[in-house]
Amino acid sequence: MYRTNHIQSAFVLLLMLFLSACSPDVPTVTPSQASDLLARKQAVMIDVREQAEWDEQHIDGAIFIPLSQVENRMSELTQYKNSPIIMQCRSGKRSNVVAGKLLNAGFTKVYNLDG
């Protein structure tokens, strides 16, 4: 069972990376800009890393939706459709994929955390 879940997660990640080439350009925000927006409660942050990464360290107040669960949990994000959303992961690749999906789904203010 573990092997099947691992293979499925790897397949989802590869598919998402492939689809990132088809994603629209996602604007970025610097850590300083993100910190300011979050402190003033003018944006939400979505962390799309996996559980072990989240458990190791995460930004307080971030919403945790691993890349492998995004498709099944998109409805949780509809309340933020017209609000600034800052996407975050370790390198920016996974968050960029999800940001592109949100933009394609009609979300209007989606940003990828730079750096």
C-alpha positions, 0 to 999 in steps of 0.5 A, a space after each residue: 500500500 505504501 508503495 502504491 501511494 508513493 507511486 501515485 504521489 510521484 505520478 501526480 508530481 510529474 504530471 503537475 510539473 509537466 502541466 506547469 509548462 502550460 500554466 499562465 505567468 504567475 506574478 511573484 511577491 518577495 518575502 518582505 511583501 508577503 510578510 507585510 500583506 499577511 501581517 495586515 491580513 490582506 492576503 492568505 498563504 497556501 502551503 502546498 508542500 507535503 506533510 513531512 515538510 510542513 511538520 518540519 517548519 511552516 509559516 504561522 497562519 498558512 493554509 496547508 494543502 499538499 500538492 497531492 491533495 489540491 484537486 480534491 480540496 479546491 472547493 476550500 479555496 473558493 472563498 478566496 477567489 477575489 482575495 490575494 493568495 500567496 502560494 508557497 513551497 520549498 523551491 517555488 515549482 509546486 506552488 507555481 503549478 497550483 497558482 497557475 491552476 487557480 488562475 485558470 480556475 478564475 482566481 484573480 489575485 494569485 502570487 507565488 512567493 519568491 525566494 
